[in-house]
Every structure is written in structure tokens, then in C-alpha cells.
Amino acid sequence: MSAAFSAIEERAATVLMHTYAPQRVAMRTGKGCILTDVDGREYLDLAGGIAVNVLGHAHPAVLGILVEQAARAIHLSNLYFSEPQLEAAEKLVATAFPSRVYFCNSGAEAIETAIKIARKWGKLNRNGASTIICARGAFHGRTMGALAATANRHYREPFEPLPRGFIHVAYDDLGAVESAIDDSTVAVLMEPIEGQSGVVPMSDETLRGLRRLCDERNLLLMLDEIQSGMGRTGRWWAHQHAGIVPDVMAVAKGLGGGLPIGATLAGPRADIFTLSDHGSTFGGGPLVTAVAAAVIDAILREGLVESAARVGERLRAGLLRLAQAGAPIAEVRGRGLMLGVVLTQPVAQQLVETALRGGLLITATGASALRLVPPLILSEAQADEAVERLAAAFDLVAAAAARTGATPEGGKP
Ligand SMILES: Cc1ncc(COP(=O)(O)O)c(C=O)c1O
């Protein structure tokens, strides 16, 4: 470790709460899909700020509008109308389904908004029904409502009691949802692809079944597209692969191209908020919404939804070639540029660290899965380069295990 990095690490240990476990590297700048650390080393970024940097780093469209809008107004409050907020909402709706938009500042807040819509909708339409059916493996965020919708006990237990009215059933299992519905049920809230639990896609058939079930039983279908949205899967929204439309959709991550913004879209059935039902001081501010509008424009102009599908396929093919060549890969799943690599050994963390040293940024979800959620501007050549660097990381991890005479972390060969 360099002196520059060690000094940063020591300062962080002193002043920051220990809620994160960052890799042992301090990044300083980014350009396109390349990040550069404080010692000048470069990395190919397939972590994408955890599915946030859809336009990569320092994209001219983002830089241009940031400066322009900052000079006009950074914050105005929702006491006044402002044009960037309208533009962002209009462009967002145009990519999605007929709906109205509530802007907030993060994914968790977009989920809180969805939960509040469901609660009020239940009072208006289902005799006060308030239970939301969620999925095992779901991750919806860390605020108390979003945490209650999140299944993972590790995240939940230290903070109980959580808000009541959430149940968790098997993911991608229509029958499990159907059996769980009773008079107290108001909505189904699920991710079309579960990101945090290793990129697990829901089948199009299940999604269509959920839509049908929610119509038949008079429930809201609420989709969390915070990670799977913004073109990442080769459609603007992952549910569009199934040809359905939700009542409520939560959006965040890529929408701001790196700036913090969230949004909740409500279709006509769910568009029930009235004056003072919800609000946020910073929500929909002119700076972030001007950038969000520019991000949507850039994705359209550069054909990045189609590119995500094409480059994603190339990346998947490269990963499958590694599997055929003997890398411990059991499965490559997901869509477009949202890919999970399921490992046959619990070496995900070692691979992340080894790949980092080899100039490749990826993330692990759990002990045995890698997640690749790169910028949508990733080129085919960069996808090939990523596969090569990952192959080298696999080799190094295997060589290290062979040297110690054990399979890595006690995993089965
Ligand atoms: C599917 C999903 N929902 C919600 C969230 C929470 O978003 P945020 O971290 O912006 O609050 C995340 C974050 O990873 C996510 O992946």
C-alpha cells in the first residue's frame, strides 16, 4: 500500500462510521469506464458505482448541464414550479408508462413513497388493507419501511421492531404470492431482477402472472426497478421484457448519472396522493432533475439501451467461455449489462480483490456470486478486456489455493 493510500485509510478509520467495508483503494478521478486511484493506477470499471454511473464518468452531457444549471439555480424548493423538474418527469414517463412522478433523493426514499401510496390506496380501495407481499432475497433499501420490505435478516434484526405489514414469500413463484393473498393484502412489491442477492431474474411468465393476479384480486403491482432500470437490461425497464405495466415503479441509481435522485411513478390506478401526502425539501431540485433529463436524452441519443443488450450478450458469451475453459462458474444469469456470475466455490471476495489488483472493478454479492453492472457506455472491446482480466483473476485465485494446498475458503473443488 502506498503512503498516500495508508494516510487516507487512517483518516477514514478516525472520522467515518464503520458502515462500509471499502476495497483497499482510494479513487480520485474517472473518465468513461476508467477510474484512476490516488497513486495513478487505472481500473476498468464494471462496478459502475453499483449500477449508478450509466454514462460512465465525466460524460460531457452530464458535465455540461451541471455547470449550466448550477449557474441558473441549484436549489429552489417545491414552493415554486421549475422547468427542469417538469422536463425530467416528462422524459421519464415517456420511457415508462402513463403515470405521474414524485421525485425524491434515493432508492430507499422511492420505496418509502411506494409504501405510502399502497397504505393510502388500501384505505381508499380495500377497507384499510395494508399488507405488502414482498420476496425472499429482496433488497429495497435501509430506511425503516424499505428495510421492512427487505427480507435479509442480517440487515433487519438489529433495528427491529420494524413497521408491520410486510410478508416475504419465495421469489419468482406465482403460486406462493397467490397463497399469501388475503383480505389484509394491498400490494405486491418485487424486483424484476433481484440485484443484491446475486442477480436473480424473475421469469417473464411470473411477471405477467403477477400483473394478472393483481388485476383479478384488486391489488397494486409495485416494481422496484432501482437497479434493473434505466436501460441496463436492454429495455428501459426490465418489466418491459414481459410486456406488462406496473401500477407503481421505484427508480433511482442511474437516473441522476451519479447525482442522488430517486423517483416513484404511479399509474392512473395508484395516482392517489393529494396535497401534503408526501414531500421532501431536496426532492426534484433543479440541479438533479436537469441532469436526470440530460441523462435520459444521452441514453436515447447514444442508443445505450440497445448497446446494453448487445455488449451484455458479448460479456455473457465471454464469461461462458471462461466457464467452458474450467473457471469455477456454475451459471451466468441476468439480462443486458446486469449480470450475475454464480461460482462453484465461495471465492467471490477473493476474486473481487484479485481483479482489483489486476485493474478490474467488479462487485460480489454473497460469498459465491459476482455482479457486473458496468456503465452502459461499455464498449465491446472493454467487455473483452474485462473477460481477460477476470480470467487472470480466476487463475491467480486458483494458483493461491493450490499453493496453500486447500480449496479457497474451504470450498468444494
Ligand atoms: C433494488 C434496489 N432497491 C433499493 C435500493 C436502495 O437504494 P438506495 O441505496 O439509493 O437507497 C437498492 C440499492 O442497492 C436496490 O438495489
The ligand as an ORCA input file, in Angstrom:
! r2SCAN-3c Opt
* xyz 0 1
  C     -33.273     -2.976     -5.955
  C     -32.870     -1.898     -5.000
  N     -33.809     -1.231     -4.322
  C     -33.495     -0.241     -3.459
  C     -32.185      0.117     -3.222
  C     -31.869      1.218     -2.264
  O     -31.383      2.318     -2.949
  P     -30.509      3.440     -2.186
  O     -29.239      2.804     -1.761
  O     -30.345      4.534     -3.198
  O     -31.339      3.889     -1.016
  C     -31.168     -0.562     -3.899
  C     -29.761     -0.241     -3.634
  O     -28.865     -1.003     -3.880
  C     -31.510     -1.584     -4.809
  O     -30.578     -2.275     -5.479
*
